Amino acid sequence: MSDISHPQHFSGSTSTNKNTSTEIVLWKYDNPYANYKHDPERIFLINGYTLQIYQKLNDIISITQNTGNIVWDGAYILSKFIIDHLLNDFTFRENVHDIKATAPRNSVQKKIRFLELGSGCGLVGLSAWILGGYVVCSELPGEEFEHTKLNIESNVQLILHQQEERFKSEFNPKNESELNIRLRKDDITAYPLNWEELPQDSPYSSPFDIILASEILYLPHLHKSLVKIIKYFSHSISDNFKDKKEKRKTLVLGIYKDRGLGEPAFFDIANKFGKMKVIWINNNWIIKEFNNYFQEYKMFWLIPFE
């Protein structure tokens, strides 16, 4: 997966001198020649599909308001992990071994069931859908939810059109396995969700297999509410351990950067109140421009224990 909102086909001199010859500058997410992070629309290339993600830039964005109006770097990294690494991840294969991402058409119950918390612009949820999952993208009711819904609906329409064109032009034996992942409109939806209010009548009664958490740990006063929401939408731990043959676990897949706002405290709360242990994901695959000595992105699994 690549973010193509930062094209860098930057040419130098056309002189025959090697030091000044025309060169193609290697692609970087953080383009030193043009910054597209604050454009009203950002373009991403996800598994061959072009996404147009809308950002709301007219509102003031701070740590306590409108954080879902823009695409954060963590969302890009998590999306890349989902597309490029999830299905081969050891923790995933050990705990979600009975789920197939490439389920037969009209067999939604066999797909990986994703719930994204704090979807914001929707990039992560859309990536999980493109992988072949059933995805619910949740966001705080109100303008935040409407922004998420806009991005989901507009990009689903855009991607389905691209899929049809791909089916027409690319069907051959080499691409047959890829084309078996037929994306459907009904396999992704937006859902208004307030973490501080457990749903009384949720339309999603079946538990989810993976709950996605991209950069949502920066408000410590919401950590307990976040754990409660995770448990509400998870497979029952007691049922998991009673029936070893049919055990189903809900895993949390997340990413955060320690900005000094108390983010690490979440894991103690998840362990104590949620009976979930953390497994850190090796971040050696993350491109260096996202990590430095001062602020490093950390990816994790949360797995329930008895």
PAFIPA-652526 format. One line per 4 residues: number of its first residue (from 1); their letters; for each residue x, y, z of N, C-alpha, C. Coordinates in Angstrom, 1 decimal, m for minus. Atoms other than C-alpha are relative to their C-alpha. Last residue first. Layout:
residues N
NUM> a> X Y Z X Y Z X Y Z; ...
//
This chain:
residues 306
306> efpi> 1.0 0.5 m0.9 m9.3 m16.1 31.6 0.2 0.6 1.4; m0.5 1.1 m0.7 m7.2 m14.0 29.2 m1.1 m0.4 1.0; 0.7 0.3 m1.3 m8.3 m11.7 26.5 0.7 m1.2 0.6; 0.6 1.3 0.1 m5.8 m10.5 23.8 m0.6 m0.3 1.4
302> lwfm> 0.5 0.3 m1.4 m4.7 m6.9 23.2 m0.8 m1.3 m0.2; 1.2 0.9 m0.1 m2.5 m6.6 20.1 m0.4 0.1 1.5; 0.2 1.0 m1.1 0.0 m3.7 19.8 m1.3 m0.8 m0.4; 1.2 0.7 0.3 1.6 m1.1 17.6 m0.1 m1.2 0.9
298> kyeq> 0.0 1.3 m0.6 4.0 1.6 18.9 m1.3 m0.7 m0.4; 1.3 0.7 0.1 4.9 4.7 17.0 0.1 m1.4 0.6; 0.0 1.3 0.8 8.1 6.3 18.3 m1.4 m0.5 0.0; 1.4 0.5 0.1 8.5 9.9 19.5 m0.1 m1.2 m0.9
294> fynn> 0.9 m0.6 m1.0 11.8 11.2 20.8 m1.4 m0.5 0.0; m0.4 0.3 m1.4 14.4 9.0 19.2 m0.9 0.6 1.0; m1.2 m0.7 m0.4 12.6 8.9 15.9 0.3 m0.2 1.4; m0.6 0.2 m1.4 10.0 6.9 14.2 1.2 0.8 0.2
290> feki> 1.1 0.0 m1.0 7.6 7.7 11.3 0.6 m0.2 1.4; 0.5 m1.4 m0.2 10.4 8.7 8.9 m1.1 0.1 1.0; m0.7 m0.8 m1.0 12.1 5.3 9.5 m0.6 1.4 0.2; m1.1 m0.8 0.6 9.6 3.2 7.6 0.5 1.0 1.0
286> iwnn> 0.5 m1.4 0.2 7.7 0.8 9.8 1.1 0.8 m0.6; 0.4 m0.2 1.4 8.9 m2.8 9.2 m0.5 1.5 m0.3; m1.2 m0.2 0.8 11.0 m2.8 12.4 m0.5 0.2 m1.5; 0.2 m1.1 0.9 7.8 m2.2 14.4 1.2 0.2 m1.0
282> niwi> m1.3 m0.5 0.4 7.6 m5.6 16.1 m0.2 1.1 m1.1; m0.3 0.3 1.4 4.1 m5.8 17.4 1.3 0.6 m0.4; m0.5 m1.1 0.8 3.7 m5.6 21.2 0.4 m0.6 m1.4; m1.1 0.6 0.7 1.5 m8.2 22.9 0.4 1.1 m1.0
278> vkmk> m0.5 m0.7 1.1 m0.8 m6.7 25.6 1.2 m0.8 m0.7; m1.4 m0.2 m0.1 m2.9 m8.7 28.0 0.5 0.6 m1.4; m0.7 0.0 1.3 m6.6 m8.3 28.4 1.5 0.2 0.2; m0.6 1.3 0.1 m8.6 m9.0 31.5 0.6 m0.2 m1.4
274> gfkn> 0.5 0.7 1.2 m10.7 m5.9 30.9 0.5 m1.4 m0.2; 1.4 0.0 0.2 m10.5 m4.3 34.3 m0.6 m0.8 m1.2; 0.7 0.1 m1.3 m7.0 m5.0 35.4 m1.5 m0.2 m0.1; m0.4 1.2 m0.6 m5.3 m5.7 32.0 m0.8 m0.2 1.3
270> aidf> 0.4 1.1 0.8 m7.1 m3.0 30.1 0.3 m1.4 0.6; 1.5 0.1 m0.2 m6.6 m0.6 32.9 m0.6 m1.1 m0.8; 0.2 0.5 m1.4 m2.8 m1.3 33.0 m1.5 m0.1 0.2; m0.3 1.5 0.0 m2.7 m1.0 29.2 m0.2 m0.6 1.4
266> fape> 1.1 0.8 0.5 m4.5 2.4 29.2 0.2 m1.5 0.1; 0.9 0.4 m1.2 m1.9 3.9 31.5 m1.2 m0.8 m0.5; m0.4 1.4 m0.5 0.5 3.9 28.5 m0.9 m0.5 1.1; 0.5 1.1 0.8 m1.4 6.9 26.9 0.3 m1.4 0.6
262> glgr> 0.4 1.1 m0.8 m0.8 9.4 29.7 m0.5 m1.2 m0.8; 1.3 m0.3 m0.4 m0.6 12.5 27.6 m0.6 m1.1 0.9; m0.1 m0.5 m1.4 3.2 12.5 27.1 m1.4 0.3 0.6; m0.1 m1.5 0.1 2.8 12.2 23.3 0.1 0.6 1.4
258> dkyi> 0.0 m0.5 m1.3 3.4 8.4 23.3 0.3 1.5 0.0; m1.2 m0.7 m0.3 2.4 7.5 19.8 0.0 0.6 1.4; 0.0 m1.3 m0.7 m0.4 5.0 19.3 1.5 0.5 0.0; m1.2 m0.7 0.2 m1.4 1.9 17.3 m0.1 1.3 0.8
254> glvl> m0.1 m1.5 m0.1 m4.0 m0.7 17.7 1.4 0.6 m0.2; m1.2 m0.4 0.7 m5.3 m4.2 17.1 0.1 1.5 0.0; m0.1 m1.5 0.2 m7.7 m5.4 19.7 1.3 0.2 m0.7; m1.3 m0.7 m0.1 m8.5 m9.1 19.5 m0.1 1.5 m0.2
250> tkrk> 0.0 m1.3 0.6 m11.9 m10.8 20.1 1.4 0.7 0.3; m0.5 m1.2 m0.7 m11.5 m14.4 20.8 m0.2 1.2 m0.8; m0.1 m1.2 0.9 m13.4 m17.4 19.5 0.4 1.2 0.9; m0.4 m1.3 m0.7 m13.1 m20.8 21.0 0.1 1.1 m1.0
246> ekkd> 0.6 m1.1 0.7 m15.0 m23.5 19.1 0.4 1.3 0.6; 0.0 0.3 1.4 m12.9 m26.6 20.1 m0.5 1.2 m0.9; m1.3 m0.2 0.7 m11.9 m25.2 23.4 0.0 m0.2 m1.5; 0.1 0.8 1.2 m15.5 m24.7 24.6 1.3 0.2 m0.8
242> kfnd> 0.8 1.2 m0.3 m15.5 m23.4 28.2 0.1 m1.0 m1.2; m0.8 1.0 m0.6 m12.6 m21.0 27.5 m0.8 m1.2 0.5; m1.2 0.3 0.7 m14.2 m18.9 24.8 0.7 m1.2 0.7; 0.3 0.9 1.0 m17.6 m19.0 26.5 1.2 m0.5 m0.8
238> sish> 0.4 1.2 m0.6 m16.2 m17.4 29.6 m0.4 m1.1 m1.0; m1.2 0.7 m0.5 m14.4 m14.8 27.6 m0.4 m1.3 0.6; 0.0 0.2 m1.5 m17.6 m13.7 25.8 1.3 m0.8 0.4; 0.5 1.3 m0.4 m16.8 m12.5 22.3 0.1 m0.2 1.5
234> sfyk> m0.9 1.1 0.1 m16.2 m8.8 22.2 m0.7 m1.3 0.2; 0.1 0.5 1.4 m18.5 m5.8 21.4 0.9 m1.3 m0.2; 1.4 0.0 0.4 m19.3 m4.9 25.1 m0.1 m0.7 m1.4; 0.5 1.3 m0.6 m15.7 m5.8 26.2 m1.5 m0.2 m0.5
230> iikv> m0.7 1.1 0.6 m14.3 m3.1 23.8 m0.6 m1.3 0.5; 0.5 0.1 1.4 m16.9 m0.6 24.9 0.6 m1.2 m0.7; 1.4 0.5 m0.1 m16.0 m1.2 28.6 m0.6 m0.2 m1.4; m0.1 1.5 m0.4 m12.3 m0.9 27.9 m1.4 m0.5 0.0
226> lskh> m0.5 0.7 1.2 m12.9 2.5 26.1 0.1 m1.5 0.3; 1.1 0.1 1.0 m15.0 3.7 29.0 0.4 m0.7 m1.2; 0.9 1.0 m0.6 m12.1 2.9 31.4 m1.2 m0.2 m0.9; m0.6 1.4 0.1 m9.6 4.7 29.2 m1.0 m1.1 0.5
222> lhpl> 0.9 0.9 0.8 m11.8 7.8 28.7 0.5 m1.4 m0.1; 1.3 0.1 m0.7 m10.2 9.9 31.4 m1.0 m0.8 m0.7; 0.0 1.0 m1.1 m6.8 9.1 29.9 m1.4 m0.2 0.7; 0.9 m0.6 m1.1 m7.5 11.0 26.7 m0.2 m1.0 1.1
218> ylie> m0.6 m1.3 m0.4 m4.6 10.3 24.2 m0.9 0.7 1.1; m0.4 0.1 m1.4 m5.4 6.6 23.7 0.4 1.3 0.7; 1.2 m0.4 m0.8 m7.3 6.9 20.4 0.3 m0.1 1.5; m0.3 m1.3 m0.6 m4.4 6.8 17.9 m1.2 0.5 0.8
214> sali> m1.1 m0.7 0.6 m5.8 3.9 15.8 0.1 1.4 0.7; m0.1 m1.1 m0.9 m7.9 1.3 17.7 1.2 0.8 m0.5; m1.1 m0.8 0.5 m9.3 m1.5 15.5 0.1 1.3 0.9; 0.3 m1.4 m0.3 m11.4 m4.2 17.2 1.2 0.9 m0.3
210> idfp> m1.1 m1.0 m0.2 m10.9 m7.6 15.6 m0.6 1.4 0.2; m1.2 0.7 m0.1 m13.3 m10.6 15.7 1.2 0.9 0.3; m1.0 m0.2 1.1 m16.5 m8.8 16.4 1.3 m0.8 0.3; m1.3 m0.5 m0.3 m19.4 m10.0 18.5 0.9 0.2 m1.2
206> ssyp> m1.1 1.0 0.0 m22.8 m10.5 17.0 1.3 0.7 0.4; 0.1 0.9 m1.2 m25.5 m8.1 18.2 1.1 m1.0 0.0; m1.1 1.0 0.2 m24.6 m5.3 15.8 0.1 m0.9 1.2; 0.3 0.9 1.1 m27.9 m3.4 15.5 1.1 m1.0 m0.2
202> sdqp> m1.0 0.0 1.1 m27.2 m2.0 19.0 m0.5 m0.9 m1.1; 0.7 0.8 1.0 m30.2 m1.4 21.3 0.9 0.0 m1.3; 1.1 0.7 m0.6 m29.0 m0.1 24.6 m0.7 m0.9 m1.0; 1.2 0.1 0.8 m25.6 0.9 23.4 m1.1 m0.8 0.6
198> leew> 0.1 1.4 0.6 m23.1 1.5 26.2 m1.3 0.0 m0.8; 1.4 0.5 m0.1 m22.8 5.3 26.8 m0.1 m1.4 m0.7; 0.5 m0.2 m1.4 m19.4 6.7 27.6 m1.4 m0.4 0.2; m0.7 1.0 m0.9 m17.8 5.3 24.4 m0.6 0.1 1.4
194> nlpy> m0.6 m0.7 m1.1 m20.3 7.2 22.2 0.5 m1.0 1.0; m0.3 0.7 m1.3 m21.0 5.4 19.0 0.7 0.9 1.0; m0.2 m1.0 m1.1 m22.6 6.5 15.7 0.2 m0.7 1.3; 0.9 0.2 m1.2 m22.2 3.7 13.1 0.4 1.0 1.1
190> atid> m0.4 m1.0 m1.1 m20.7 3.8 9.6 m1.0 m0.1 1.1; 1.0 m1.0 m0.4 m21.0 0.7 7.3 0.6 1.0 1.1; m0.6 m1.1 m0.7 m19.0 m1.8 5.4 m1.1 1.0 0.3; m1.0 0.5 m1.0 m19.9 m5.3 4.1 0.8 1.1 0.7
186> dkrl> 0.6 0.4 m1.2 m23.1 m4.2 2.4 1.0 m0.4 1.1; 0.4 m1.2 m0.8 m21.3 m2.4 m0.3 m0.5 m0.3 1.3; 1.5 m0.3 0.1 m19.6 m5.5 m1.5 m0.3 1.1 0.9; 0.4 m1.0 m1.0 m15.9 m6.2 m2.3 m1.5 0.3 m0.2
182> rinl> 1.0 m0.9 0.6 m15.2 m9.4 m4.2 m0.5 0.9 1.0; 0.5 m0.9 m1.0 m12.1 m11.0 m2.9 m0.9 1.1 m0.6; 1.0 0.7 m0.8 m12.0 m13.7 m5.5 m0.4 0.8 1.2; 1.3 m0.4 0.4 m10.3 m11.2 m7.8 m1.1 m0.7 0.8
178> esen> 0.2 m1.3 m0.4 m7.0 m11.6 m6.0 m1.5 0.4 m0.2; 0.1 0.0 m1.4 m7.0 m15.3 m6.5 m0.3 1.3 0.6; 1.2 0.6 m0.4 m7.8 m14.9 m10.2 m0.2 m0.1 1.5; 0.7 m0.9 m0.9 m5.1 m12.3 m10.9 m1.2 m0.7 0.6
174> kpnf> m0.9 m0.5 m1.1 m2.5 m14.7 m12.3 m0.8 0.9 1.0; m0.4 1.0 m1.1 m5.1 m16.8 m14.1 0.9 0.6 1.1; m0.9 1.0 0.6 m6.5 m13.7 m16.0 0.4 m1.0 1.1; 0.2 1.4 m0.3 m9.1 m11.1 m15.3 0.9 m1.0 m0.8
170> eskf> m1.2 0.7 m0.5 m7.5 m7.7 m15.5 m0.2 m1.5 0.3; m1.2 m0.1 0.8 m9.7 m5.6 m17.8 1.1 m0.9 0.5; 0.1 0.0 1.5 m13.3 m6.3 m16.9 1.3 m0.1 m0.7; 0.5 1.3 0.5 m12.7 m7.2 m13.3 m0.1 m0.2 m1.5
166> reeq> m1.1 1.0 m0.2 m10.5 m4.2 m12.7 m0.5 m1.4 m0.5; m1.0 m0.2 1.1 m13.2 m1.9 m14.2 1.1 m1.0 0.1; 0.7 0.4 1.2 m15.8 m3.4 m11.8 1.0 0.1 m1.2; 0.0 1.5 0.0 m13.4 m3.0 m8.9 m0.6 m0.6 m1.3
162> qhli> m1.3 0.5 0.4 m12.8 0.6 m9.8 0.1 m1.5 0.0; m0.1 m0.3 1.4 m16.5 1.3 m9.6 1.4 m0.4 m0.6; 0.8 1.0 0.7 m16.7 m0.5 m6.3 0.1 0.2 m1.5; m0.8 1.3 0.0 m13.8 1.6 m5.0 m0.8 m1.0 m0.8
158> lqvn> m1.1 m0.2 0.9 m15.5 5.0 m5.9 0.8 m1.3 m0.2; 0.4 m0.2 1.4 m18.8 4.0 m4.4 1.1 0.1 m1.0; 0.5 1.3 0.4 m17.1 2.7 m1.3 m0.5 0.1 m1.4; m1.1 0.8 0.5 m15.1 5.9 m1.2 m0.4 m1.4 m0.3
154> sein> m0.5 m0.5 1.2 m18.1 8.2 m1.1 1.1 m0.9 m0.6; 0.9 0.1 1.2 m19.9 6.2 1.4 0.6 0.4 m1.3; 0.2 1.4 0.2 m17.0 5.8 3.9 m0.9 m0.2 m1.3; m1.2 0.7 0.6 m15.8 9.3 3.6 m0.2 m1.4 m0.4
150> lkth> m0.3 m0.5 1.3 m19.2 10.8 4.1 1.1 m0.7 m0.7; 1.0 0.6 0.9 m20.0 8.5 7.0 0.2 0.5 m1.4; m0.3 1.4 0.3 m16.9 9.5 8.8 m0.9 m0.6 m1.0; m1.2 m0.1 0.8 m17.7 13.2 8.4 0.5 m1.4 m0.3
146> efee> 0.4 m0.4 1.4 m21.3 12.6 9.5 1.2 0.1 m0.9; 0.5 1.1 0.7 m20.0 10.8 12.6 m0.3 0.3 m1.4; m1.1 0.9 0.1 m17.8 13.7 13.7 m0.5 m1.2 m0.8; m0.8 m0.4 1.2 m20.6 16.2 13.0 1.1 m1.0 m0.3
142> gple> m0.1 m1.4 0.3 m22.9 14.4 15.5 0.8 0.2 m1.3; 1.2 m0.6 0.7 m22.5 11.0 17.1 0.1 1.5 m0.2; 0.8 m0.7 m0.9 m18.9 10.0 18.0 m1.2 0.6 m0.8; m0.5 m1.4 m0.4 m17.5 7.6 15.5 m1.0 0.7 0.9
138> scvv> 0.8 m0.8 m1.0 m17.8 4.0 14.5 0.7 1.3 0.3; m0.9 m1.2 m0.3 m16.6 2.2 11.3 m0.8 0.9 1.0; 0.9 m1.1 m0.5 m18.3 m1.2 11.1 1.0 1.1 0.5; m0.6 m1.1 m0.8 m16.3 m3.6 8.8 m1.1 1.0 0.5
134> yggl> 1.2 m0.7 m0.3 m16.9 m7.0 7.3 0.3 1.0 1.0; 0.7 0.2 m1.2 m13.5 m8.1 5.9 m1.4 0.7 0.0; 1.0 1.0 0.2 m12.0 m8.6 2.5 m0.9 m0.2 1.2; m0.7 1.3 m0.3 m8.7 m6.7 2.7 m1.0 m1.2 m0.2
130> iwas> m0.7 0.4 1.3 m10.5 m3.8 1.0 0.7 m1.3 0.2; 1.0 0.4 1.0 m12.8 m3.7 4.0 0.6 m0.5 m1.3; 0.4 1.4 m0.5 m9.9 m3.6 6.5 m1.1 m0.5 m1.0; m1.1 0.9 0.3 m8.4 m0.7 4.4 m0.4 m1.4 0.4
126> lgvl> 0.1 0.3 1.4 m11.8 1.2 4.5 1.1 m1.0 m0.4; 1.1 0.9 0.3 m11.8 0.9 8.2 m0.1 m0.4 m1.4; m0.3 1.3 m0.5 m8.3 2.3 8.5 m1.1 m1.0 m0.3; m1.1 0.7 0.8 m8.9 5.2 6.2 0.2 m1.4 0.5
122> gcgs> 0.4 1.3 0.5 m12.2 6.3 7.8 1.0 m0.8 m0.8; 0.2 m0.1 1.5 m11.7 10.0 8.2 m0.2 m1.3 m0.6; m0.5 m1.2 0.6 m12.3 9.7 12.0 m0.3 0.1 m1.5; m0.4 0.2 1.4 m12.8 6.0 12.8 0.5 1.3 m0.7
118> glel> m0.5 m1.3 0.3 m12.9 6.5 16.6 0.6 0.0 m1.5; 0.4 m1.0 m1.0 m13.4 2.8 17.3 0.7 1.3 m0.4; m1.0 m1.0 m0.3 m13.1 0.4 14.3 m0.6 1.0 1.0; 0.6 m1.2 m0.6 m15.1 m2.8 14.5 1.1 1.0 0.2
114> frik> m0.8 m1.1 m0.5 m13.9 m5.6 12.2 m1.0 1.0 0.6; 0.9 m1.0 m0.4 m15.6 m9.0 11.5 0.8 1.1 0.8; m0.5 m0.6 m1.2 m13.3 m11.3 9.6 m0.9 1.2 0.3; m0.9 m1.1 0.2 m15.5 m12.9 7.0 0.6 0.4 1.4
110> kqvs> m1.3 0.6 0.0 m17.2 m16.3 7.6 1.1 1.1 m0.2; m0.3 0.6 m1.3 m20.5 m14.8 8.8 1.4 m0.6 0.0; m0.6 m1.0 m0.8 m20.5 m12.6 5.6 0.4 m0.6 1.3; m0.3 0.7 m1.3 m21.0 m15.6 3.4 0.6 0.9 1.0
106> nrpa> 1.2 0.1 m0.7 m22.7 m13.8 0.4 0.2 m0.9 1.3; 1.0 m1.1 0.1 m19.6 m14.3 m1.7 m1.3 m0.4 0.7; 0.8 0.1 1.2 m17.2 m17.0 m0.4 m1.0 1.2 0.0; 1.2 0.8 m0.2 m14.8 m15.8 2.3 m0.8 0.0 m1.3
102> taki> 0.5 0.1 1.4 m11.4 m14.4 1.3 m1.2 m1.0 0.1; 0.3 m1.4 0.5 m10.5 m13.1 4.8 m0.7 m0.1 m1.4; m0.6 m0.1 1.3 m10.9 m16.6 6.3 m0.4 1.4 m0.5; 0.6 m1.0 0.8 m11.5 m17.0 10.0 0.7 0.1 m1.3
98> dhvn> 1.2 0.6 0.7 m10.8 m20.2 11.9 m0.7 1.0 m0.9; m0.4 1.0 1.0 m7.2 m19.2 12.8 m1.2 m0.5 m0.8; 1.2 m0.1 0.9 m8.2 m16.0 14.6 0.2 m1.0 m1.1; 1.3 m0.3 m0.7 m6.0 m16.5 17.6 m1.2 0.2 m0.8
94> erft> 0.2 0.9 m1.2 m2.8 m18.2 16.4 m1.4 0.2 0.7; 0.2 1.4 0.5 m2.9 m16.7 12.9 m0.3 m0.9 1.2; 1.3 0.1 0.7 m3.5 m13.1 14.3 m0.2 m1.5 m0.4; 1.1 m0.2 m1.0 m0.7 m13.4 16.8 m1.4 m0.2 m0.6
90> fdnl> 0.1 1.2 m0.9 1.7 m14.7 14.2 m1.1 0.0 1.0; m0.5 m0.3 m1.3 1.0 m12.0 11.6 m0.2 m1.2 0.9; m1.2 0.8 m0.3 0.7 m13.4 8.1 0.5 0.2 1.4; 0.3 1.4 0.2 m2.9 m12.2 7.5 1.2 m0.9 0.3
86> lhdi> 0.9 0.6 m1.0 m2.1 m8.8 9.1 m0.2 m1.5 m0.2; m0.5 0.9 m1.0 1.0 m7.9 7.2 m1.0 m0.8 0.8; m1.2 0.7 0.3 0.5 m5.9 4.0 0.5 m1.1 0.9; 0.0 0.5 1.4 m3.1 m4.7 4.0 1.2 m0.9 m0.2
82> ifks> 1.1 0.9 0.4 m3.6 m4.5 7.7 0.1 m0.6 m1.3; m0.2 1.3 m0.7 m0.1 m3.2 8.4 m1.1 m0.9 m0.3; m1.0 0.7 0.7 m0.5 m0.4 5.8 0.3 m1.4 0.6; 0.5 0.4 1.2 m3.7 0.7 7.3 1.0 m0.9 m0.8
78> liya> 0.8 1.1 m0.3 m2.1 0.8 10.7 m0.7 m0.6 m1.2; m0.9 1.2 m0.4 0.7 3.0 9.4 m0.9 m1.2 0.2; m0.7 0.5 1.2 m1.7 5.4 7.6 0.8 m1.3 0.3; 1.0 0.6 0.8 m3.9 5.7 10.6 0.6 m0.6 m1.3
74> gdwv> 0.2 1.3 m0.6 m0.9 6.4 12.8 m1.0 m0.8 m0.8; m1.0 0.9 0.5 0.1 9.3 10.5 m0.3 m1.4 0.5; m1.2 0.0 m0.8 m3.2 11.1 11.3 1.0 m1.1 m0.5; m0.6 1.3 0.0 m5.8 11.7 8.6 1.3 0.1 0.8
70> ingt> m1.1 0.1 0.9 m7.8 14.9 9.4 0.6 m1.5 0.2; 0.2 m0.8 1.2 m11.2 15.8 10.9 1.1 m0.2 m1.1; 0.3 0.9 1.2 m11.1 13.0 13.4 m0.2 0.7 m1.3; m1.2 0.7 0.3 m9.2 15.2 16.0 m0.3 m1.0 m1.2
66> nqti> m0.1 0.1 1.4 m12.2 17.6 16.0 1.3 m0.8 m0.5; 1.1 m0.2 1.0 m11.8 18.5 19.6 0.4 m0.2 m1.4; 1.3 0.3 m0.6 m9.9 17.7 22.8 m1.1 0.2 m1.0; 0.0 1.4 m0.6 m6.3 17.3 21.4 m1.4 m0.3 0.6
62> siid> m0.9 0.1 m1.1 m6.9 20.3 19.1 m0.1 m1.4 0.6; m0.4 1.4 m0.4 m8.3 20.9 15.7 0.9 0.1 1.2; m1.2 0.1 m0.8 m10.1 24.2 15.1 0.2 m1.4 0.4; 0.1 0.0 m1.5 m12.7 23.8 12.4 1.3 m0.1 0.7
58> nlkq> 0.6 m1.3 m0.4 m12.3 24.8 8.7 m0.1 0.1 1.6; m1.0 m0.8 m0.5 m10.0 21.9 7.9 m0.5 1.4 0.5; 0.7 m1.2 m0.4 m12.4 19.1 7.5 1.0 0.9 0.6; m0.4 m0.6 m1.3 m10.5 16.4 5.6 m0.8 1.3 0.2
54> yiql> 0.2 m1.4 m0.3 m11.8 14.3 2.7 0.3 0.4 1.4; 0.4 m0.2 m1.4 m10.2 11.0 1.8 m0.2 1.5 0.2; 0.0 m1.5 m0.1 m10.1 10.1 m1.9 m0.6 0.3 1.4; 0.9 m0.5 m1.0 m9.1 6.4 m2.2 0.1 1.6 0.0
50> tygn> m0.2 m1.4 m0.3 m7.5 4.8 m5.2 m1.1 0.5 0.9; 1.1 m0.8 0.1 m7.5 1.0 m5.2 0.3 1.5 0.4; 0.4 m0.2 1.4 m4.5 m1.1 m6.0 m1.2 0.9 m0.2; 0.2 1.3 0.6 m4.1 m2.5 m2.5 m0.5 0.2 m1.5
46> ilfi> 0.2 1.2 m0.9 m4.7 0.9 m1.0 m0.2 m1.2 m0.8; 0.1 1.2 0.8 m3.5 4.0 m3.0 0.1 m1.2 0.9; m0.8 1.1 m0.4 m4.2 7.2 m1.0 m0.2 m1.2 m1.0; 0.1 1.2 0.9 m5.3 10.6 m2.2 0.9 m1.1 0.6
42> repd> m1.3 0.8 0.1 m5.9 13.4 0.3 m0.2 m1.3 m0.8; 0.1 1.4 0.5 m8.6 16.0 0.0 1.3 m0.6 m0.1; 1.3 0.4 m0.3 m9.0 19.3 2.0 m0.3 m1.4 m0.5; 0.8 m0.2 1.2 m5.2 19.6 1.9 m1.4 m0.4 0.4
38> hkyn> 1.1 m1.0 m0.4 m3.5 19.9 5.3 m0.8 0.4 m1.2; 0.7 0.5 m1.2 m1.3 16.7 5.0 m1.2 1.0 0.4; 1.4 0.2 0.4 m0.4 17.6 1.4 m0.8 m0.4 1.2; 0.7 0.6 m1.1 3.0 19.0 2.2 m1.5 0.0 m0.3
34> aypn> 1.5 m0.4 0.0 5.1 19.7 m0.9 m0.6 m0.8 1.2; 0.3 m1.0 1.0 8.9 19.7 m1.4 m1.5 0.4 0.0; m0.6 m1.3 m0.4 10.0 17.9 1.8 m0.3 1.1 m1.0; m0.7 m0.5 1.2 7.5 15.1 1.1 0.6 1.4 0.4
30> dykw> m0.2 m1.5 m0.3 6.6 13.4 4.3 0.9 0.6 m1.1; 1.3 m0.5 m0.5 5.3 10.1 3.0 0.1 1.5 0.4; 0.0 m0.1 m1.4 8.4 9.7 0.9 m1.4 0.4 0.4; 1.2 m0.4 m0.6 8.9 8.5 m2.7 0.1 0.1 1.6
26> lvie> 0.8 1.1 m0.6 12.4 8.3 m4.0 m1.2 0.5 0.8; m0.2 0.0 m1.4 13.5 11.3 m6.1 m0.9 m1.1 0.6; 1.3 0.2 m0.6 13.6 10.5 m9.8 0.2 m0.1 1.5; 0.1 1.1 m1.0 16.8 12.0 m11.2 m1.5 m0.1 0.4
22> tstn> 1.4 0.1 m0.5 17.7 14.1 m14.2 m0.1 m1.2 0.9; 0.9 0.7 0.9 21.5 14.5 m14.3 m1.4 m0.1 0.5; 1.1 m0.8 0.2 23.3 17.0 m12.2 m1.0 m0.6 m1.0; 0.4 m0.7 m1.2 25.9 14.9 m10.6 m1.2 0.8 m0.1
18> knts> 0.6 0.9 m0.9 26.2 12.6 m13.5 m0.6 0.6 1.2; m0.8 0.2 m1.2 26.9 15.5 m15.9 m0.7 m0.9 1.0; m0.5 1.4 0.1 24.8 15.0 m19.0 1.0 m0.3 1.1; m1.4 0.0 0.4 22.8 18.1 m18.1 0.5 m1.4 0.0
14> tsgs> m0.1 1.0 1.0 19.1 17.7 m17.8 1.4 m0.1 m0.6; m0.5 m0.5 1.3 19.0 19.4 m14.5 0.1 m1.1 m1.0; m1.1 m0.9 m0.1 16.9 17.9 m11.7 0.4 0.6 m1.3; m1.1 0.1 0.9 13.5 16.3 m11.8 1.1 1.1 0.2
10> fhqp> m0.6 m1.4 0.0 11.2 15.7 m9.0 1.2 m0.1 m0.8; m0.7 0.1 1.3 8.9 12.7 m9.5 0.6 1.3 m0.2; m1.3 m0.6 m0.1 8.0 13.0 m5.8 0.8 m0.3 m1.3; m0.8 0.5 1.1 4.2 12.4 m5.5 1.4 0.7 0.0
6> hsid> m1.3 m0.7 0.0 3.0 13.0 m2.0 0.8 m0.4 m1.1; 0.3 m1.4 m0.2 m0.7 12.1 m1.9 1.2 0.9 0.0; m0.5 m0.7 1.2 0.3 8.8 m3.4 m0.4 1.4 0.1; 0.7 m1.3 m0.1 0.1 7.0 0.0 0.5 0.7 m1.2
2> sm> m0.7 m1.3 0.1 1.2 3.5 m0.8 m0.9 1.1 0.1; 0.8 m1.2 0.0 0.0 0.0 0.0 0.9 1.2 0.0
//
